[in-house]
Amino acid sequence: MSRLLTEKPHKILDLACGVGLSTKALSLNFEGSEIVGVDIDPSLISLAKKKINFPNTRFQCCEISELLEKVGEKSFDIIFVKSAYHYFEDEISLSYLKKFLQDDGAIVVAERTARSAGSYPLPEIASVYWKNIFSEPRPTRRVNSPSSLGLSLLVSCYGKFLTVPKSLYIDAVRENQLVGLWMLQSHFVSDWIEQFSEDGSASLEILEEFWLYVYRNT
Ligand SMILES: C[S@@+](CC[C@H](N)C(=O)[O-])C[C@H]1O[C@@H](n2cnc3c(N)ncnc32)[C@H](O)[C@@H]1O
């Protein structure tokens, strides 16, 4: 994302930040910026606060519209939304988010590609769910005519293969960081972890690949 931006952003909002993995990446890549991570789920925000501690970063647990109404218009240079735009209610549309952007700011929506989703080892039921939800590039609706909102759109795709220690992957599954597993009962997940741990390999390869939709204020 830093390669796509001409100016260094002063203030970045990581909307629907979950456990803060995306917020952490933003904090490391934009050291001089002020980063705010926001999510509606208190258990995820509490994990984020425990694990991620940078002087330029803070977390807040609230509903998106609650935060935005508090901070006022034109508050952010970047509003970043990773793997979450599709969850929002209709009122959290691009035109709504645009109100909170600086004049030269951008809304950046990152959505995992189908190839990336398919590279994650998951219980079969979760793999099927992931395949379905990532079968088409997203976001789909509400983003097709940005020019009518005074936004220009640049779409790109970035990714790389990562070799991940299996123990790290299993810790992430245990800590509920993989959205594909959220709908499964915990005993189902622990049974799967047990089976998955037994195959002897020490690492696994996954593809982290995302569509990046950059909507710039024009
Ligand atoms: C798939 S997770 C993505 C988390 C994070 N962006 C990441 O990529 O790791 C989607 C997140 O959206 C949050 N969310 C959904 N609707 C929300 C809302 N209206 N306000 C704040 N957070 C919301 C959920 O609580 C969840 O943590």
The ligand as a MOL file (V3000), in Angstrom:
LIG
                    3D

  0  0  0     0  0            999 V3000
M  V30 BEGIN CTAB
M  V30 COUNTS 27 29 0 0 0
M  V30 BEGIN ATOM
M  V30 1 C -12.8320 -11.0210 8.9370 0
M  V30 2 S -12.5860 -9.9730 10.2800 0 CHG=1
M  V30 3 C -11.2480 -9.0070 9.6620 0
M  V30 4 C -10.3620 -8.4880 10.7300 0
M  V30 5 C -9.0850 -7.7530 10.2650 0
M  V30 6 N -9.3760 -6.6100 9.4140 0
M  V30 7 C -8.1190 -8.7110 9.5720 0
M  V30 8 O -8.0230 -8.6880 8.3490 0
M  V30 9 O -7.4690 -9.4940 10.2770 0 CHG=-1
M  V30 10 C -13.9870 -8.8600 10.1660 0
M  V30 11 C -14.1200 -7.9280 11.3640 0
M  V30 12 O -15.1580 -6.9810 11.1220 0
M  V30 13 C -15.6820 -6.5930 12.3840 0
M  V30 14 N -16.9250 -5.8350 12.1490 0
M  V30 15 C -17.9870 -6.2050 11.4020 0
M  V30 16 N -18.9480 -5.2410 11.4130 0
M  V30 17 C -18.4450 -4.2210 12.1730 0
M  V30 18 C -18.9650 -2.9370 12.5570 0
M  V30 19 N -20.1610 -2.5250 12.1390 0
M  V30 20 N -18.1880 -2.1330 13.3440 0
M  V30 21 C -16.9500 -2.5530 13.7470 0
M  V30 22 N -16.4280 -3.7480 13.4170 0
M  V30 23 C -17.1570 -4.5780 12.6450 0
M  V30 24 C -15.8250 -7.9480 13.0660 0
M  V30 25 O -15.9580 -7.8390 14.4700 0
M  V30 26 C -14.5400 -8.6620 12.6390 0
M  V30 27 O -13.5060 -8.5120 13.5910 0
M  V30 END ATOM
M  V30 BEGIN BOND
M  V30 1 1 1 2
M  V30 2 1 2 3
M  V30 3 1 2 10
M  V30 4 1 3 4
M  V30 5 1 4 5
M  V30 6 1 5 6
M  V30 7 1 5 7
M  V30 8 2 7 8
M  V30 9 1 7 9
M  V30 10 1 10 11
M  V30 11 1 11 12
M  V30 12 1 11 26
M  V30 13 1 12 13
M  V30 14 1 13 14
M  V30 15 1 13 24
M  V30 16 1 14 15
M  V30 17 1 14 23
M  V30 18 2 15 16
M  V30 19 1 16 17
M  V30 20 1 17 18
M  V30 21 2 17 23
M  V30 22 1 18 19
M  V30 23 2 18 20
M  V30 24 1 20 21
M  V30 25 2 21 22
M  V30 26 1 22 23
M  V30 27 1 24 25
M  V30 28 1 24 26
M  V30 29 1 26 27
M  V30 END BOND
M  V30 END CTAB
M  END
